[in-house]
Amino acid sequence: MLPVVADLARQAADSTQVILTTHSPQFLDAFGVEFPTTTVAEWRDGKTELSVLDGDELGRWLKDYSLGSLLRSSELEGMA
């Protein structure tokens, strides 16, 4: 079902802003090679900080790893 939801989100994003949040590596992997804009939320000094990951750096990682595997390995937080 996750690939269907990812595909529907991609289609909706053609005409409106779509914001999804997940802790599911499988859902992230459902986006395939067309990865979405990726924002990492981290708890620091008593507050939540959001960081949009740089497309170039993320793209280099995605040549060898899926977005879900980067989430599982905690590498996404290291890029923030």
N, C-alpha and C positions, 0 to 999 in steps of 0.2 A: 504494500500500500504506500510506502514512503516514496518510491519513484513517481507514483501518481500525484501525490501531494506536491512534490518538488516541481513536477511538470506544470501543474496548475498554478503554482506560485510564479514560475517563470512567465507563463502566459499572462497572468494578471499584472505582472510588473511592466508589461508593454504599455499599459494604459493608466497605471496608478502606482503609488509607492506601496511596497509590501514589506512589512517588518515581521520577521519570524525569530523566535528564540528557541534554542534547543540545547540539550545535554546529550543528544543522541549522535554518536559517530555514524551510525547507519543512515540517519536522515541526511547528514552532511554529505556522505558518499553518494546519496541518491541524486545529487546535482551533477554528478559526472565531471566532465572536463570543463563545463561552463560554471565555474564556481561563483557564488554570489559575493557581493561586497561583504566582507567579514569584519565584525566588530567584536572585540574581546572585552568582557566586563571583569574587572578585578576589584577586590576589596583591599583598600590601602588606607591606613591611618584613619579608620573609622568612617570611610565613605567609599562609595562605588565610583570607580573611574572607568570610562569607556574609551577604547582606543580602536580606531579604524586601522586595519593592517594595510601596510603599503602593498600595492598591487604587484610591484616588481619583485620585492623580497618574497612575498607569498607565492608568486608565480614560479620562482626558482625552486622553492620547496615542493611545489605541486608537480614538478617534472618527475620527482622520484617517489612522492608519497601522496596519498589521498588526503582530503581535508579531514575526514574522520580519523585517519591514523594520526594526523597531527594533533587533533583534540585528545585522543587517547594518550599520547606521549607527553602532553603538556607543553609541546613546542609552541603552540599558538600564544600562550601566555608569555613566553620568552620573546616573542616578536612584538608584543605590545609596548 
